[in-house]
Amino acid sequence: MKTNDLKYLLGPMRVPFLILAPACVLLGVATAFFASGMFHPWYAILAFIGGIAAHISVNALNEYFDFKSGLDLKTQRTPFSGGSGTLPAKPEMAHTALIIGLVSLAVAGLIGLYFTAVQGWGLLPLGLLGLVVIYVYTIWLTRLPILCLVAPGLGFGTLMVMGSHFAQNGSYTLASFVASLVPFFLVSNLLLLNQFPDVEADQSIGRKHFPIIAGRKVSSYIYTAFNAAAYLAILLGVIFKVLPVWSLLGLLTLVLAAPASLGAIRNANDLPKLAPAMGQNVLINILTPVLVAIGLFIR
């Protein structure tokens, strides 16, 4: 396979961004270790594969549906938003992107079924909801402002973290729920801020997210509130002894979240100046769950 062919094959997967799923799975594995003191390497490996497959699926399906709707030809691409640009450059790859999305979805589903058989039926509702969210996010949820706002956090936070926890020990705990609130708010924010450059393009194809219906300025305050909520979840989890004190390691990324929030508010309508906040936003999403997970492993 030629280098260019591989580039176009990997493009719809958005490989550089796939580190987010392992960070969220790691948090779920860590809450399970905190609850039981046990760690099952094989289950962890499968959970990581399932999480990455789910992330590839949502990326590839998003690329496919955005291309088919014509959005990709209108979007102002940035290093953090607007898709990979693969399908506008190579339209014949559209069917391949769809296949990648559906096969990855099937892989995630099969791994979920395995854990359901091994650990119990309690995983099934989360797994089914996750598969539905992946498939309908681009074609339906992006037209419903509140669901569009929280669906990314629901998928990577509540479902992925608690699902990975259940995969380890066959149960749910309050700690797994509280920890899942961290990526719930942060990943919702990741997509929210990435919508700022796409307002006009998204509106032209019928999308209705908060930067469209409320404006970028109001959305920057929502972004700031969600950042605060993520760190408040860590703090309250420790105060009420649901999470260990070492979970406060997650607060270290406040050094990124504070300027990102301030930058979003100040530059909500100045997209070139918003770019640093978008970069900080990516780092916050990756580092915060990992730091909280480290704290949970220390116990």
N, C-alpha and C positions, 0 to 999 in steps of 0.2 A: 504494500500500500504506500502510495506517495505521501510525502509530508503534507501537501495541500489537501489531499483526500482525508487524511486523519484530522486535520484542522477543521474541515467542514463537518466531519462526523462528530467530533467532540464539541463543536460550537454550540449546538442546541442544548447540550447538557450544562453549559456554563460552568465548566470544571473549576475555574478559580474560586467560585463561590460555594463549592460543595463542602467546605470545611465547617459550615454552620451546622449541618446535620450531626456530624460526630460530636461537636461541642454539646449539643442538646441531649444526644444519647448518653454521653458521658455523665451528664448531670443526673439522668435517671438511674444509671448504674450506681452512681455515688450515693443517691438517696437509699437505694436498696442495701448497699453495704452499710450505711449508717444505721439502718433499721435492724439488720440481722447479723452484721459482722461477717457475712459470707459473700464470696465472689465466684461466679461461674464463668470462666473464660470463654467456653464455647457459646453460651447464651449471649455473652457480651459481643462476641464477634458477629454472631447472627444479627443481633440488634443493630450493630453498626452498619452491616450490609443492608439491612432493611431500611434504616434511616436514610442512607445514601441513595438507595434505589427510589425511595419516595421523593427525595429532593430532585433527583434526575428527572423523574416523571413529571413533577410539577413544572420544572424548567422547560423541558422539551415540549410539553403540551402547551405551555404559555407561548413558546416560540411559534409553534404550529398555528394556534388560533389567532395570534397577533398578526401573523403573516397573511392568513386567509382573510382576515377582516380588513386588510389594507393598512392597519395601524403602523406596521413596521416602516412603511414608506413615508409616514408623516412624523414619526417620533424623532425628537432631538436626542441622539444618543450621548450618554456620558459614561465615564468609567464604571458607574455604579447603577445605571438605569438605562432603559431603552432597548434591552435585549442584546444579543451577541452580534447582530447584523449578518449572521450566516445566511439566512434564507433570502433576504433581499439580494445578496451577492450571488447566491447559488439556488435559485428557485426550485430546481429539480430535486433538491434535498428535502423538500417539504414533506413528502410521503415518508422519507426515512426518519424525520423528526417525529412524526406521528407514531411510527412503529417503535422508536426508542421510548417515547412516552408511555405507550401502552404496555410494552414488554417490562419496563421498569415498574410500572404500576402492578403488573402481575407478580413480579418477583417480590415486591413489598407485601402483597396480599398473601402469597404462599408462605412467606416467613411468618406473617401474622397468624395464619392457620396452624402452622407448626407449633407456635407458642401457645395457641389456644388449646391444642391437643395435649401439650405437655404440662402447661401450668393452670389451665382452667378456662371456663367460658366467660369469666369476668373480663377478659381482654377483648372479646368479640365486639361489644358496642363501640369501644374506642377505635378498634381497627376498621370497622365498617364506616364509621363517621370520617375517619382519616382518608379512606379511599374516595369517598364521595366529595370531600372538600378538595382533594387534589384535582379531580376531574372537572368539577363545576366551577372552580375558582375563576378562571379567565372568562368563561362563557356566560356565567350567571352572577356570581357573587360580586364581581366588579361593578355591577349595576345596582347594588343595594348598599348604600353608604356605610351603615353600621356593620354589616356582615363583611364588607370589603375591608373595613378597618381591623376587625378582630380575627378574621379567618387565618391570616398568616401566623399570628401568635397562638391561636388555638391549635393549629397543625404542628408547629415546631415546639410549642410550649406544653400546653395541657396534654395533648395526645402523645407526642413523641417522648416527653420526659416521663409521664406516668406509665406509658406503654412499655418503655425500656425498664422501668422499675418493676412492673408486673412480670416482665419476661425473666427477671432474675429470681424472684421469690414467690410469684403467684399471688400477690396481694397488693393492696394500695395502702398508703399511709398518709397522714396529714402532712408529714414532712415532704413527701413527693408532690403533693398538691401545692404547698406553699413555695417549694423550690421551682415548680413549673410556672409560677406566676412571673418569675424573672424573665425567661424568654418569651412568655406570653406578651408582656408589655413591650419588651425590646424588639422582638421580631415584628410585631404589629407596627412599631415605630420605623423599622427598617424599610418596610414597604411604603409606609405613609410618606416619609421624607423623599423616597425615590419617585413618588408620584408628582412632586413639585414641578420637575421639568416637562412633564407629559400632559399638563392640564388641557391645553388646547387640542392636542392630538387625541387624547382619550375622550374628550367631550364630543369630538366629531364622529365617533363610532358608537356613541350612546352610553358610555361609562358614567357612573355617578359616585365618585368617591369624595371624601371631604375637601380636598383641595379644589374640586370643581364646585361643589354645592355651597361651601362655606368660605372658600378663598384660601390662599396660601397663608395669609397672616393668622387667621383664626386657627388653621391647621398647625401652625408653628407652636401655638399655645397648647394644643392637644398633644403635640409631640413632647413638649416640655413636661406636661402633666404625666404622660405615660412613662417618661424617664424617671420622674420622681416616684411613681408608683412601683416601679421595678426595685428601686433601692429601698423603698419603704417596706416592701415584702420581705427583703432580707433582714432589715433591722427589726421589724416586728416578730419575725420568725425566731430570731435570737432572744429578744426580750421575753417572749412567751415560751421559750425553751422548746420550741418545735424544731429549730435548727441549732447546730452547735455553734459556739462562739467563733470558731475558725471560719464559719461561713461569711463572716464580716470581711474576709479577703475580697469578696465581690465588690465591696464599696471602693476598692482601689481605682476602679474605672470611672469614678466620679471626676477624676482629673481630665477625662475625655468627655464625659457626659455634660459637664457644666459648660465648657466652651461650645460644644455641639448645640446645646439648647439655646445658648445666647446667640450663636451664629445663625441658627434657624430663625429666631425671632427678628434679628437685625436685618437678615438678608433674604427673607421669605420671598421677596419679589425681585431679587437680584441674583439670578441663577449662577453666573460665573463666580460670585462671591460666596455662594452657598456650597460650592464643591468641597471645601475643607470640612464642613460639618457632615457632609455625606460620607466622606472618608472616615472621619472619627466615628460615625454611626456604625459602620461595618466593624471596626475594631471593638467597639462596645459590645456588639452582639456576639462576637466570638470569645472575647476575653472574660466577660462577666460570668457566663455559665461555667466556664472552665475553672475560674478562681473559686466560685462557690463549690464546685465539685471537689476541688482540692481540699477545701475546708471540711467537707463531709467525709472524705477519706481519712483525714487526720483525726476526726471525731473529738 
